[in-house]
Amino acid sequence: MWDTIQWCVAILKEHFHCQGINVGLNLGEAAGAGIREHLHFHLVPRWNGDSSFMAVLDEVRTIPEHLSSTYNTLQPYFNRSETLPKA
């Protein structure tokens, strides 16, 4: 999993030219994962002077575009000939 997160961090840095990235983990139903045995990560690009991480979690948008637009923009990075870094 950590290799995948590092790959995603590299893509976000390459595309958004962000100065940092918050990586958060939701583990279990009470933590917001929705299913008891489920976990998922959030990767949030950050720039000096932007909103705090908690504001981002409260649905404050730091990237002014629709999520589907962001998906369409980032998808080609994941489709490149490079593969997921090997452990």
N, CA, C and O atoms as a CHARMM CRD file, in Angstrom:
* protein
*
  348
    1    1 MET  N      0.81300  -1.19100   0.00000 PROA 1      0.00000
    2    1 MET  CA     0.00000   0.00000   0.00000 PROA 1      0.00000
    3    1 MET  C      0.85900   1.25800   0.00000 PROA 1      0.00000
    4    1 MET  O      0.56100   2.23300  -0.69000 PROA 1      0.00000
    5    2 TRP  N      1.93200   1.21600   0.78900 PROA 2      0.00000
    6    2 TRP  CA     2.75300   2.42000   0.87200 PROA 2      0.00000
    7    2 TRP  C      3.39200   2.74600  -0.47700 PROA 2      0.00000
    8    2 TRP  O      3.54500   3.92100  -0.80900 PROA 2      0.00000
    9    3 ASP  N      3.76400   1.74500  -1.25100 PROA 3      0.00000
   10    3 ASP  CA     4.31000   1.99900  -2.58900 PROA 3      0.00000
   11    3 ASP  C      3.28000   2.72200  -3.46000 PROA 3      0.00000
   12    3 ASP  O      3.62800   3.64400  -4.19800 PROA 3      0.00000
   13    4 THR  N      2.02200   2.31000  -3.37500 PROA 4      0.00000
   14    4 THR  CA     0.96200   2.95300  -4.15100 PROA 4      0.00000
   15    4 THR  C      0.77200   4.39700  -3.70500 PROA 4      0.00000
   16    4 THR  O      0.59000   5.28600  -4.53700 PROA 4      0.00000
   17    5 ILE  N      0.81300   4.63300  -2.40300 PROA 5      0.00000
   18    5 ILE  CA     0.67200   6.00100  -1.89300 PROA 5      0.00000
   19    5 ILE  C      1.82100   6.86500  -2.39300 PROA 5      0.00000
   20    5 ILE  O      1.59800   8.00000  -2.81400 PROA 5      0.00000
   21    6 GLN  N      3.04700   6.34700  -2.35600 PROA 6      0.00000
   22    6 GLN  CA     4.19400   7.11000  -2.84000 PROA 6      0.00000
   23    6 GLN  C      4.06900   7.41600  -4.33000 PROA 6      0.00000
   24    6 GLN  O      4.43500   8.50600  -4.77100 PROA 6      0.00000
   25    7 TRP  N      3.56000   6.46900  -5.10000 PROA 7      0.00000
   26    7 TRP  CA     3.33000   6.67100  -6.53500 PROA 7      0.00000
   27    7 TRP  C      2.31400   7.80000  -6.73600 PROA 7      0.00000
   28    7 TRP  O      2.51600   8.68500  -7.56800 PROA 7      0.00000
   29    8 CYS  N      1.23200   7.76000  -5.97600 PROA 8      0.00000
   30    8 CYS  CA     0.20400   8.80600  -6.08100 PROA 8      0.00000
   31    8 CYS  C      0.74700  10.16300  -5.65700 PROA 8      0.00000
   32    8 CYS  O      0.42100  11.17600  -6.27500 PROA 8      0.00000
   33    9 VAL  N      1.57400  10.19900  -4.60600 PROA 9      0.00000
   34    9 VAL  CA     2.19000  11.44500  -4.16200 PROA 9      0.00000
   35    9 VAL  C      3.04800  12.02200  -5.28300 PROA 9      0.00000
   36    9 VAL  O      2.99700  13.22400  -5.54400 PROA 9      0.00000
   37   10 ALA  N      3.83100  11.18300  -5.94500 PROA 10     0.00000
   38   10 ALA  CA     4.68300  11.66100  -7.04500 PROA 10     0.00000
   39   10 ALA  C      3.83900  12.24300  -8.17400 PROA 10     0.00000
   40   10 ALA  O      4.20600  13.26700  -8.75100 PROA 10     0.00000
   41   11 ILE  N      2.72300  11.61000  -8.49500 PROA 11     0.00000
   42   11 ILE  CA     1.84500  12.12100  -9.55000 PROA 11     0.00000
   43   11 ILE  C      1.23200  13.45300  -9.14500 PROA 11     0.00000
   44   11 ILE  O      1.19800  14.38600  -9.94800 PROA 11     0.00000
   45   12 LEU  N      0.74700  13.55500  -7.91000 PROA 12     0.00000
   46   12 LEU  CA     0.16000  14.82100  -7.45600 PROA 12     0.00000
   47   12 LEU  C      1.19100  15.94900  -7.47500 PROA 12     0.00000
   48   12 LEU  O      0.88600  17.06500  -7.89600 PROA 12     0.00000
   49   13 LYS  N      2.41100  15.66000  -7.01800 PROA 13     0.00000
   50   13 LYS  CA     3.46100  16.68700  -7.03400 PROA 13     0.00000
   51   13 LYS  C      3.80300  17.10400  -8.46000 PROA 13     0.00000
   52   13 LYS  O      3.99300  18.28800  -8.73900 PROA 13     0.00000
   53   14 GLU  N      3.88100  16.12800  -9.35900 PROA 14     0.00000
   54   14 GLU  CA     4.21100  16.42200 -10.75800 PROA 14     0.00000
   55   14 GLU  C      3.14500  17.30700 -11.40200 PROA 14     0.00000
   56   14 GLU  O      3.47000  18.27800 -12.08500 PROA 14     0.00000
   57   15 HSD  N      1.88800  16.97500 -11.18700 PROA 15     0.00000
   58   15 HSD  CA     0.82000  17.71800 -11.85800 PROA 15     0.00000
   59   15 HSD  C      0.49600  19.05000 -11.18300 PROA 15     0.00000
   60   15 HSD  O      0.41300  20.08300 -11.84800 PROA 15     0.00000
   61   16 PHE  N      0.31400  19.02700  -9.87000 PROA 16     0.00000
   62   16 PHE  CA    -0.14500  20.22900  -9.17400 PROA 16     0.00000
   63   16 PHE  C      0.98300  21.13100  -8.69500 PROA 16     0.00000
   64   16 PHE  O      0.72600  22.26200  -8.28400 PROA 16     0.00000
   65   17 HSD  N      2.22500  20.66000  -8.73900 PROA 17     0.00000
   66   17 HSD  CA     3.36900  21.43700  -8.25700 PROA 17     0.00000
   67   17 HSD  C      3.12600  21.92100  -6.83200 PROA 17     0.00000
   68   17 HSD  O      3.44200  23.05900  -6.48500 PROA 17     0.00000
   69   18 CYS  N      2.55600  21.03300  -6.01300 PROA 18     0.00000
   70   18 CYS  CA     2.24900  21.39300  -4.63200 PROA 18     0.00000
   71   18 CYS  C      3.52500  21.35700  -3.79200 PROA 18     0.00000
   72   18 CYS  O      4.50500  20.70000  -4.14400 PROA 18     0.00000
   73   19 GLN  N      3.48400  22.07800  -2.67900 PROA 19     0.00000
   74   19 GLN  CA     4.64500  22.16500  -1.80500 PROA 19     0.00000
   75   19 GLN  C      4.63600  21.09500  -0.72000 PROA 19     0.00000
   76   19 GLN  O      5.63000  20.91700  -0.01700 PROA 19     0.00000
   77   20 GLY  N      3.53400  20.39100  -0.58200 PROA 20     0.00000
   78   20 GLY  CA     3.41500  19.32500   0.39800 PROA 20     0.00000
   79   20 GLY  C      2.14700  18.53300   0.14500 PROA 20     0.00000
   80   20 GLY  O      1.31900  18.91900  -0.68000 PROA 20     0.00000
   81   21 ILE  N      1.99800  17.43100   0.85100 PROA 21     0.00000
   82   21 ILE  CA     0.80300  16.60100   0.71400 PROA 21     0.00000
   83   21 ILE  C      0.44900  16.04600   2.08900 PROA 21     0.00000
   84   21 ILE  O      1.30500  15.49400   2.78100 PROA 21     0.00000
   85   22 ASN  N     -0.81100  16.19200   2.47900 PROA 22     0.00000
   86   22 ASN  CA    -1.30700  15.52600   3.67600 PROA 22     0.00000
   87   22 ASN  C     -1.77500  14.13800   3.27000 PROA 22     0.00000
   88   22 ASN  O     -2.49900  13.98600   2.28700 PROA 22     0.00000
   89   23 VAL  N     -1.36200  13.12400   4.02700 PROA 23     0.00000
   90   23 VAL  CA    -1.82000  11.75200   3.80600 PROA 23     0.00000
   91   23 VAL  C     -2.57400  11.34000   5.06300 PROA 23     0.00000
   92   23 VAL  O     -2.00800  11.31900   6.15600 PROA 23     0.00000
   93   24 GLY  N     -3.85900  11.01100   4.90300 PROA 24     0.00000
   94   24 GLY  CA    -4.68300  10.60600   6.03200 PROA 24     0.00000
   95   24 GLY  C     -5.23800   9.21700   5.81300 PROA 24     0.00000
   96   24 GLY  O     -5.39500   8.78300   4.67200 PROA 24     0.00000
   97   25 LEU  N     -5.53600   8.51500   6.89500 PROA 25     0.00000
   98   25 LEU  CA    -6.03400   7.14500   6.83800 PROA 25     0.00000
   99   25 LEU  C     -7.33000   7.04800   7.62900 PROA 25     0.00000
  100   25 LEU  O     -7.39900   7.48900   8.77700 PROA 25     0.00000
  101   26 ASN  N     -8.34400   6.47700   7.02200 PROA 26     0.00000
  102   26 ASN  CA    -9.58300   6.13500   7.72100 PROA 26     0.00000
  103   26 ASN  C     -9.60600   4.62700   7.86000 PROA 26     0.00000
  104   26 ASN  O     -9.51500   3.90700   6.86600 PROA 26     0.00000
  105   27 LEU  N     -9.72800   4.14400   9.08500 PROA 27     0.00000
  106   27 LEU  CA    -9.69700   2.71200   9.36200 PROA 27     0.00000
  107   27 LEU  C    -10.90300   2.35300  10.21700 PROA 27     0.00000
  108   27 LEU  O    -10.99400   2.74800  11.37900 PROA 27     0.00000
  109   28 GLY  N    -11.81900   1.60700   9.63600 PROA 28     0.00000
  110   28 GLY  CA   -12.99200   1.15200  10.36900 PROA 28     0.00000
  111   28 GLY  C    -14.19900   2.04700  10.21700 PROA 28     0.00000
  112   28 GLY  O    -14.08900   3.21900   9.85600 PROA 28     0.00000
  113   29 GLU  N    -15.33500   1.48000  10.49500 PROA 29     0.00000
  114   29 GLU  CA   -16.61700   2.15700  10.30500 PROA 29     0.00000
  115   29 GLU  C    -16.71500   3.46700  11.08300 PROA 29     0.00000
  116   29 GLU  O    -17.14300   4.47800  10.52600 PROA 29     0.00000
  117   30 ALA  N    -16.33100   3.47000  12.34700 PROA 30     0.00000
  118   30 ALA  CA   -16.44900   4.67500  13.17500 PROA 30     0.00000
  119   30 ALA  C    -15.50800   5.78900  12.71500 PROA 30     0.00000
  120   30 ALA  O    -15.74500   6.95800  13.01800 PROA 30     0.00000
  121   31 ALA  N    -14.46100   5.44400  11.99800 PROA 31     0.00000
  122   31 ALA  CA   -13.49400   6.43000  11.52100 PROA 31     0.00000
  123   31 ALA  C    -13.87900   7.00500  10.16500 PROA 31     0.00000
  124   31 ALA  O    -13.13700   7.81300   9.60700 PROA 31     0.00000
  125   32 GLY  N    -15.01500   6.60800   9.63300 PROA 32     0.00000
  126   32 GLY  CA   -15.45800   7.15900   8.36600 PROA 32     0.00000
  127   32 GLY  C    -15.23700   6.26300   7.16900 PROA 32     0.00000
  128   32 GLY  O    -15.52400   6.65600   6.03800 PROA 32     0.00000
  129   33 ALA  N    -14.73100   5.06700   7.39900 PROA 33     0.00000
  130   33 ALA  CA   -14.50400   4.16000   6.28300 PROA 33     0.00000
  131   33 ALA  C    -15.80800   3.52000   5.80400 PROA 33     0.00000
  132   33 ALA  O    -15.86800   2.99600   4.69200 PROA 33     0.00000
  133   34 GLY  N    -16.84900   3.55900   6.63600 PROA 34     0.00000
  134   34 GLY  CA   -18.15500   3.04600   6.23000 PROA 34     0.00000
  135   34 GLY  C    -18.35500   1.56100   6.46100 PROA 34     0.00000
  136   34 GLY  O    -19.47700   1.12300   6.71600 PROA 34     0.00000
  137   35 ILE  N    -17.30300   0.78800   6.37700 PROA 35     0.00000
  138   35 ILE  CA   -17.35700  -0.66400   6.58300 PROA 35     0.00000
  139   35 ILE  C    -16.31400  -1.00500   7.63700 PROA 35     0.00000
  140   35 ILE  O    -15.19100  -0.50500   7.58800 PROA 35     0.00000
  141   36 ARG  N    -16.67400  -1.83800   8.57100 PROA 36     0.00000
  142   36 ARG  CA   -15.79900  -2.14600   9.71100 PROA 36     0.00000
  143   36 ARG  C    -14.39300  -2.57100   9.29600 PROA 36     0.00000
  144   36 ARG  O    -13.42100  -2.07000   9.86200 PROA 36     0.00000
  145   37 GLU  N    -14.25200  -3.46700   8.34000 PROA 37     0.00000
  146   37 GLU  CA   -12.94100  -4.00100   7.96000 PROA 37     0.00000
  147   37 GLU  C    -12.24900  -3.19300   6.86700 PROA 37     0.00000
  148   37 GLU  O    -11.20200  -3.60500   6.36800 PROA 37     0.00000
  149   38 HSD  N    -12.80900  -2.06600   6.49300 PROA 38     0.00000
  150   38 HSD  CA   -12.31300  -1.27800   5.36800 PROA 38     0.00000
  151   38 HSD  C    -11.36000  -0.17700   5.83500 PROA 38     0.00000
  152   38 HSD  O    -11.51900   0.37800   6.92200 PROA 38     0.00000
  153   39 LEU  N    -10.38800   0.12400   5.01200 PROA 39     0.00000
  154   39 LEU  CA    -9.56900   1.30600   5.24300 PROA 39     0.00000
  155   39 LEU  C     -9.34600   1.99800   3.91000 PROA 39     0.00000
  156   39 LEU  O     -9.34800   1.35800   2.85800 PROA 39     0.00000
  157   40 HSD  N     -9.15500   3.30300   3.96100 PROA 40     0.00000
  158   40 HSD  CA    -8.79500   4.04700   2.76400 PROA 40     0.00000
  159   40 HSD  C     -7.97700   5.26200   3.15700 PROA 40     0.00000
  160   40 HSD  O     -8.02100   5.71900   4.29900 PROA 40     0.00000
  161   41 PHE  N     -7.23600   5.77200   2.19800 PROA 41     0.00000
  162   41 PHE  CA    -6.35400   6.91100   2.41200 PROA 41     0.00000
  163   41 PHE  C     -6.87700   8.12900   1.67900 PROA 41     0.00000
  164   41 PHE  O     -7.54300   8.01600   0.65000 PROA 41     0.00000
  165   42 HSD  N     -6.56800   9.29400   2.22100 PROA 42     0.00000
  166   42 HSD  CA    -6.81900  10.57100   1.56100 PROA 42     0.00000
  167   42 HSD  C     -5.46500  11.20400   1.28700 PROA 42     0.00000
  168   42 HSD  O     -4.60600  11.24000   2.16800 PROA 42     0.00000
  169   43 LEU  N     -5.26900  11.70000   0.07900 PROA 43     0.00000
  170   43 LEU  CA    -4.07100  12.45400  -0.24800 PROA 43     0.00000
  171   43 LEU  C     -4.52400  13.84700  -0.65700 PROA 43     0.00000
  172   43 LEU  O     -5.29100  14.00300  -1.60700 PROA 43     0.00000
  173   44 VAL  N     -4.05300  14.85300   0.05800 PROA 44     0.00000
  174   44 VAL  CA    -4.50300  16.23000  -0.16300 PROA 44     0.00000
  175   44 VAL  C     -3.30300  17.08600  -0.52700 PROA 44     0.00000
  176   44 VAL  O     -2.43300  17.31500   0.31300 PROA 44     0.00000
  177   45 PRO  N     -3.23900  17.57000  -1.78500 PROA 45     0.00000
  178   45 PRO  CA    -2.14400  18.47300  -2.16800 PROA 45     0.00000
  179   45 PRO  C     -2.22800  19.75900  -1.33900 PROA 45     0.00000
  180   45 PRO  O     -3.32000  20.26600  -1.08400 PROA 45     0.00000
  181   46 ARG  N     -1.06500  20.28600  -0.91800 PROA 46     0.00000
  182   46 ARG  CA    -1.03600  21.48200  -0.07200 PROA 46     0.00000
  183   46 ARG  C     -0.02100  22.48900  -0.60800 PROA 46     0.00000
  184   46 ARG  O      0.99700  22.11900  -1.19200 PROA 46     0.00000
  185   47 TRP  N     -0.32000  23.75800  -0.39900 PROA 47     0.00000
  186   47 TRP  CA     0.55200  24.85800  -0.76800 PROA 47     0.00000
  187   47 TRP  C      0.70100  25.76000   0.43600 PROA 47     0.00000
  188   47 TRP  O     -0.22400  25.88300   1.24000 PROA 47     0.00000
  189   48 ASN  N      1.85400  26.39300   0.57100 PROA 48     0.00000
  190   48 ASN  CA     2.05000  27.33300   1.66800 PROA 48     0.00000
  191   48 ASN  C      0.94900  28.38400   1.64100 PROA 48     0.00000
  192   48 ASN  O      0.68300  28.98600   0.60000 PROA 48     0.00000
  193   49 GLY  N      0.30700  28.60500   2.79500 PROA 49     0.00000
  194   49 GLY  CA    -0.72500  29.62900   2.90000 PROA 49     0.00000
  195   49 GLY  C     -2.13000  29.16300   2.56800 PROA 49     0.00000
  196   49 GLY  O     -3.05900  29.96900   2.62200 PROA 49     0.00000
  197   50 ASP  N     -2.32800  27.87800   2.22100 PROA 50     0.00000
  198   50 ASP  CA    -3.68400  27.42000   1.90200 PROA 50     0.00000
  199   50 ASP  C     -4.44800  27.08800   3.18700 PROA 50     0.00000
  200   50 ASP  O     -3.95200  27.33800   4.28500 PROA 50     0.00000
  201   51 SER  N     -5.63700  26.53600   3.05400 PROA 51     0.00000
  202   51 SER  CA    -6.48000  26.19100   4.19700 PROA 51     0.00000
  203   51 SER  C     -5.82500  25.12700   5.05100 PROA 51     0.00000
  204   51 SER  O     -4.97300  24.37500   4.57800 PROA 51     0.00000
  205   52 SER  N     -6.22800  25.06500   6.32000 PROA 52     0.00000
  206   52 SER  CA    -5.71700  24.01200   7.18500 PROA 52     0.00000
  207   52 SER  C     -6.29800  22.66700   6.75300 PROA 52     0.00000
  208   52 SER  O     -7.29900  22.62200   6.03900 PROA 52     0.00000
  209   53 PHE  N     -5.67700  21.58300   7.18100 PROA 53     0.00000
  210   53 PHE  CA    -6.13900  20.24900   6.82300 PROA 53     0.00000
  211   53 PHE  C     -7.56900  20.02600   7.31200 PROA 53     0.00000
  212   53 PHE  O     -8.36100  19.40400   6.60400 PROA 53     0.00000
  213   54 MET  N     -7.91900  20.51100   8.49000 PROA 54     0.00000
  214   54 MET  CA    -9.27400  20.32800   9.00600 PROA 54     0.00000
  215   54 MET  C    -10.29400  21.05000   8.12600 PROA 54     0.00000
  216   54 MET  O    -11.39800  20.54800   7.91800 PROA 54     0.00000
  217   55 ALA  N     -9.93800  22.19900   7.61900 PROA 55     0.00000
  218   55 ALA  CA   -10.85300  22.90800   6.71300 PROA 55     0.00000
  219   55 ALA  C    -11.07800  22.10000   5.43800 PROA 55     0.00000
  220   55 ALA  O    -12.17700  22.09700   4.88300 PROA 55     0.00000
  221   56 VAL  N    -10.04100  21.41900   4.98100 PROA 56     0.00000
  222   56 VAL  CA   -10.17500  20.57300   3.79400 PROA 56     0.00000
  223   56 VAL  C    -11.15500  19.44100   4.08500 PROA 56     0.00000
  224   56 VAL  O    -11.99000  19.10800   3.24300 PROA 56     0.00000
  225   57 LEU  N    -11.05700  18.84800   5.27400 PROA 57     0.00000
  226   57 LEU  CA   -11.96600  17.77000   5.63500 PROA 57     0.00000
  227   57 LEU  C    -13.39800  18.26100   5.77500 PROA 57     0.00000
  228   57 LEU  O    -14.33600  17.47200   5.66800 PROA 57     0.00000
  229   58 ASP  N    -13.57500  19.54800   6.01100 PROA 58     0.00000
  230   58 ASP  CA   -14.90500  20.11800   6.15800 PROA 58     0.00000
  231   58 ASP  C    -15.45000  20.59900   4.81900 PROA 58     0.00000
  232   58 ASP  O    -16.30500  21.48300   4.77300 PROA 58     0.00000
  233   59 GLU  N    -14.95500  20.01800   3.72900 PROA 59     0.00000
  234   59 GLU  CA   -15.40800  20.26300   2.36700 PROA 59     0.00000
  235   59 GLU  C    -15.08900  21.65800   1.83500 PROA 59     0.00000
  236   59 GLU  O    -15.77200  22.14300   0.93400 PROA 59     0.00000
  237   60 VAL  N    -14.06100  22.30800   2.38200 PROA 60     0.00000
  238   60 VAL  CA   -13.56900  23.55100   1.79500 PROA 60     0.00000
  239   60 VAL  C    -12.69900  23.14900   0.62500 PROA 60     0.00000
  240   60 VAL  O    -11.77900  22.34800   0.78900 PROA 60     0.00000
  241   61 ARG  N    -12.96600  23.68500  -0.54800 PROA 61     0.00000
  242   61 ARG  CA   -12.23600  23.27800  -1.74400 PROA 61     0.00000
  243   61 ARG  C    -10.96400  24.09400  -1.89900 PROA 61     0.00000
  244   61 ARG  O    -11.00900  25.32300  -1.95000 PROA 61     0.00000
  245   62 THR  N     -9.81500  23.40200  -1.97300 PROA 62     0.00000
  246   62 THR  CA    -8.55400  24.09400  -2.20000 PROA 62     0.00000
  247   62 THR  C     -8.15400  24.03500  -3.66800 PROA 62     0.00000
  248   62 THR  O     -7.29100  24.79600  -4.10300 PROA 62     0.00000
  249   63 ILE  N     -8.77200  23.13800  -4.43900 PROA 63     0.00000
  250   63 ILE  CA    -8.55900  23.07100  -5.88400 PROA 63     0.00000
  251   63 ILE  C     -9.89700  23.43700  -6.51800 PROA 63     0.00000
  252   63 ILE  O    -10.85300  22.66800  -6.42000 PROA 63     0.00000
  253   64 PRO  N     -9.98000  24.59800  -7.16500 PROA 64     0.00000
  254   64 PRO  CA   -11.28200  25.08400  -7.66000 PROA 64     0.00000
  255   64 PRO  C    -11.73900  24.43000  -8.95700 PROA 64     0.00000
  256   64 PRO  O    -11.85000  25.08900  -9.99000 PROA 64     0.00000
  257   65 GLU  N    -12.00200  23.13300  -8.89300 PROA 65     0.00000
  258   65 GLU  CA   -12.54000  22.43500 -10.04100 PROA 65     0.00000
  259   65 GLU  C    -13.35600  21.25100  -9.54700 PROA 65     0.00000
  260   65 GLU  O    -13.17900  20.80000  -8.41600 PROA 65     0.00000
  261   66 HSD  N    -14.23600  20.75400 -10.37900 PROA 66     0.00000
  262   66 HSD  CA   -15.08100  19.62200 -10.03100 PROA 66     0.00000
  263   66 HSD  C    -14.22600  18.36500  -9.92600 PROA 66     0.00000
  264   66 HSD  O    -13.24200  18.22300 -10.65200 PROA 66     0.00000
  265   67 LEU  N    -14.59100  17.45400  -9.03400 PROA 67     0.00000
  266   67 LEU  CA   -13.83200  16.23000  -8.82400 PROA 67     0.00000
  267   67 LEU  C    -13.67900  15.41800 -10.11200 PROA 67     0.00000
  268   67 LEU  O    -12.61600  14.84400 -10.34800 PROA 67     0.00000
  269   68 SER  N    -14.71400  15.36000 -10.94600 PROA 68     0.00000
  270   68 SER  CA   -14.60300  14.59500 -12.19700 PROA 68     0.00000
  271   68 SER  C    -13.58400  15.23100 -13.14000 PROA 68     0.00000
  272   68 SER  O    -12.92200  14.52400 -13.89900 PROA 68     0.00000
  273   69 SER  N    -13.45300  16.53300 -13.10100 PROA 69     0.00000
  274   69 SER  CA   -12.44600  17.21100 -13.91300 PROA 69     0.00000
  275   69 SER  C    -11.04500  16.85700 -13.41900 PROA 69     0.00000
  276   69 SER  O    -10.14500  16.59900 -14.21900 PROA 69     0.00000
  277   70 THR  N    -10.86600  16.84700 -12.10600 PROA 70     0.00000
  278   70 THR  CA    -9.57600  16.45200 -11.52800 PROA 70     0.00000
  279   70 THR  C     -9.25300  15.01400 -11.91400 PROA 70     0.00000
  280   70 THR  O     -8.11900  14.71300 -12.28600 PROA 70     0.00000
  281   71 TYR  N    -10.23800  14.12400 -11.82800 PROA 71     0.00000
  282   71 TYR  CA   -10.05000  12.72000 -12.20900 PROA 71     0.00000
  283   71 TYR  C     -9.58800  12.63000 -13.66700 PROA 71     0.00000
  284   71 TYR  O     -8.60800  11.94800 -13.96800 PROA 71     0.00000
  285   72 ASN  N    -10.28800  13.31100 -14.56400 PROA 72     0.00000
  286   72 ASN  CA    -9.93900  13.26000 -15.99300 PROA 72     0.00000
  287   72 ASN  C     -8.55500  13.83200 -16.25800 PROA 72     0.00000
  288   72 ASN  O     -7.86000  13.37500 -17.16400 PROA 72     0.00000
  289   73 THR  N     -8.15300  14.81800 -15.48300 PROA 73     0.00000
  290   73 THR  CA    -6.82600  15.42200 -15.63800 PROA 73     0.00000
  291   73 THR  C     -5.72900  14.48300 -15.16000 PROA 73     0.00000
  292   73 THR  O     -4.67100  14.39300 -15.78300 PROA 73     0.00000
  293   74 LEU  N     -5.97700  13.77900 -14.05000 PROA 74     0.00000
  294   74 LEU  CA    -4.94900  12.91300 -13.47300 PROA 74     0.00000
  295   74 LEU  C     -4.88800  11.52700 -14.10400 PROA 74     0.00000
  296   74 LEU  O     -3.84300  10.87900 -14.04800 PROA 74     0.00000
  297   75 GLN  N     -5.96700  11.06100 -14.69700 PROA 75     0.00000
  298   75 GLN  CA    -6.02400   9.70300 -15.25300 PROA 75     0.00000
  299   75 GLN  C     -4.86500   9.39400 -16.20300 PROA 75     0.00000
  300   75 GLN  O     -4.29900   8.30500 -16.10900 PROA 75     0.00000
  301   76 PRO  N     -4.48700  10.29100 -17.10800 PROA 76     0.00000
  302   76 PRO  CA    -3.37000   9.96600 -18.01200 PROA 76     0.00000
  303   76 PRO  C     -2.05300   9.67700 -17.28700 PROA 76     0.00000
  304   76 PRO  O     -1.24200   8.89400 -17.78100 PROA 76     0.00000
  305   77 TYR  N     -1.83100  10.29100 -16.13300 PROA 77     0.00000
  306   77 TYR  CA    -0.61500  10.01400 -15.37400 PROA 77     0.00000
  307   77 TYR  C     -0.57900   8.54700 -14.92500 PROA 77     0.00000
  308   77 TYR  O      0.48300   7.92400 -14.90600 PROA 77     0.00000
  309   78 PHE  N     -1.73600   8.00900 -14.56900 PROA 78     0.00000
  310   78 PHE  CA    -1.81600   6.63100 -14.11600 PROA 78     0.00000
  311   78 PHE  C     -1.78200   5.64700 -15.28600 PROA 78     0.00000
  312   78 PHE  O     -1.50900   4.46200 -15.08800 PROA 78     0.00000
  313   79 ASN  N     -2.05400   6.12100 -16.48800 PROA 79     0.00000
  314   79 ASN  CA    -2.06000   5.26000 -17.67400 PROA 79     0.00000
  315   79 ASN  C     -0.72800   5.25000 -18.41700 PROA 79     0.00000
  316   79 ASN  O     -0.57700   4.52900 -19.40300 PROA 79     0.00000
  317   80 ARG  N      0.24000   6.04100 -17.95600 PROA 80     0.00000
  318   80 ARG  CA     1.53300   6.09100 -18.64600 PROA 80     0.00000
  319   80 ARG  C      2.20300   4.72600 -18.63300 PROA 80     0.00000
  320   80 ARG  O      1.81000   3.83300 -17.88200 PROA 80     0.00000
  321   81 SER  N      3.20100   4.57900 -19.45900 PROA 81     0.00000
  322   81 SER  CA     3.88700   3.28400 -19.59200 PROA 81     0.00000
  323   81 SER  C      4.61700   2.88000 -18.31900 PROA 81     0.00000
  324   81 SER  O      4.91700   1.70100 -18.13400 PROA 81     0.00000
  325   82 GLU  N      4.90700   3.83100 -17.43800 PROA 82     0.00000
  326   82 GLU  CA     5.56700   3.48400 -16.17700 PROA 82     0.00000
  327   82 GLU  C      4.59000   2.67200 -15.32000 PROA 82     0.00000
  328   82 GLU  O      3.38200   2.90600 -15.34600 PROA 82     0.00000
  329   83 THR  N      5.10700   1.76300 -14.59900 PROA 83     0.00000
  330   83 THR  CA     4.25800   0.96100 -13.71900 PROA 83     0.00000
  331   83 THR  C      4.45000   1.41000 -12.27800 PROA 83     0.00000
  332   83 THR  O      5.32000   2.22700 -11.97700 PROA 83     0.00000
  333   84 LEU  N      3.64300   0.87500 -11.41300 PROA 84     0.00000
  334   84 LEU  CA     3.75600   1.14500  -9.99500 PROA 84     0.00000
  335   84 LEU  C      5.15900   0.79000  -9.53000 PROA 84     0.00000
  336   84 LEU  O      5.66100  -0.28500  -9.85900 PROA 84     0.00000
  337   85 PRO  N      5.80600   1.67400  -8.77000 PROA 85     0.00000
  338   85 PRO  CA     7.16000   1.35900  -8.28500 PROA 85     0.00000
  339   85 PRO  C      7.19300   0.03100  -7.52800 PROA 85     0.00000
  340   85 PRO  O      6.27700  -0.28500  -6.76900 PROA 85     0.00000
  341   86 LYS  N      8.24300  -0.72800  -7.74200 PROA 86     0.00000
  342   86 LYS  CA     8.40900  -2.01900  -7.08100 PROA 86     0.00000
  343   86 LYS  C      8.98300  -1.81600  -5.68400 PROA 86     0.00000
  344   86 LYS  O      9.78800  -0.91100  -5.46200 PROA 86     0.00000
  345   87 ALA  N      8.57000  -2.65500  -4.75100 PROA 87     0.00000
  346   87 ALA  CA     9.06600  -2.56900  -3.37300 PROA 87     0.00000
  347   87 ALA  C     10.47500  -3.11300  -3.29400 PROA 87     0.00000
  348   87 ALA  O     11.07100  -3.13000  -2.21700 PROA 87     0.00000
